[in-house]
C-alpha cells in the first residue's frame, strides 16, 4: 500500500484503488485554495497511474465537504476568488471526464462545491445522515449546473438550485443524485481498462460529449460580474431558513423527472 500525505489531503493506493481523503475536519473539509490544488494533483496522478482502476473521494470527520472555505473572505479579492472557482471547475470536469471509475463517499454536510464534487463522480454513495445543498446560485454562481441537470433532469435541477433547497440521503437516492445507499464491498472492475474507458466515452457522447469549455465559460461569465466577494459576503451574512416544504417539492420534482437508470444498489457498476 502506497501512502502520501499533503496539506489538507491524505492519499493512499492499494489493490488498484486510489483514495483521496480531504483532511480538514476542523473546517468541515471546506475547499481552501491549497486543498483544491492538492486534489487536482492527486486526481491527475491517480488517473495517470496504469495500476489504478478506481478513484475514491472521501472526507475526514463528520462531513464530506462543506463547500468553499470562506474563512479568508475579508482578505479575498474578486480575482482571487474567481481563480479558485476556475480551479474547482477544472477539478470537477477532470473527475467527470475520468476514463476510470470514480466514487464519492459522502457523510454529513455535502454542500456547495462539495456537492458538485459528489455529482461529478460515477458512483455516488450517500451514507445515512448526509445532506446535500447547492447554494451557488444564491450568490450568482453557475457551477456544476449541467452535470446536476444530467443527474436529476433539467427542470428538477433548476428547481433545486433556485430554491436553495436541501436533500437528505433518502431524497438524494430517490431522485438519482446518489447512486448507492452504502459503500460497495470492493471495487474490482468487471471489464478491462480499455473497455471501461470506451464505455465512459460512448455514454458521455450521448450526453453531449466533452463540454468542459462550455461549463467553464458558464462559470466565468457568472463569477466575473463585478462584486463577487460582496455577493458571497451578503449570502454568508443573510439569515438561513431551515429546510422547508420547498425542499420537499424540489425532491419530489427531481424524483418524478430523473433520467431513467439502474436502481441504487450497493456495488452496482
HELIX and SHEET records of a PDB file:
HELIX    1   1 UNK A   25  UNK A   27  5                                   3    
HELIX    2   2 UNK A   33  UNK A   48  1                                  16    
HELIX    3   3 UNK A   73  UNK A   75  5                                   3    
HELIX    4   4 UNK A   78  UNK A   96  1                                  19    
HELIX    5   5 UNK A  113  UNK A  120  1                                   8    
HELIX    6   6 UNK A  135  UNK A  139  5                                   5    
HELIX    7   7 UNK A  145  UNK A  152  1                                   8    
HELIX    8   8 UNK A  154  UNK A  163  1                                  10    
HELIX    9   9 UNK A  169  UNK A  175  1                                   7    
HELIX   10  10 UNK A  193  UNK A  206  1                                  14    
HELIX   11  11 UNK A  212  UNK A  223  1                                  12    
HELIX   12  12 UNK A  228  UNK A  237  1                                  10    
HELIX   13  13 UNK A  245  UNK A  257  1                                  13    
SHEET    1   A 6 UNK A   2  UNK A   6  0                                        
SHEET    2   A 6 UNK A   9  UNK A  14 -1                                        
SHEET    3   A 6 UNK A  17  UNK A  22 -1                                        
SHEET    4   A 6 UNK A  54  UNK A  59  1                                        
SHEET    5   A 6 UNK A 101  UNK A 106  1                                        
SHEET    6   A 6 UNK A 123  UNK A 126  1                                        
SHEET    1   B 3 UNK A 109  UNK A 111  0                                        
SHEET    2   B 3 UNK A 131  UNK A 133  1                                        
SHEET    3   B 3 UNK A 166  UNK A 168 -1                                        
END                                                                             
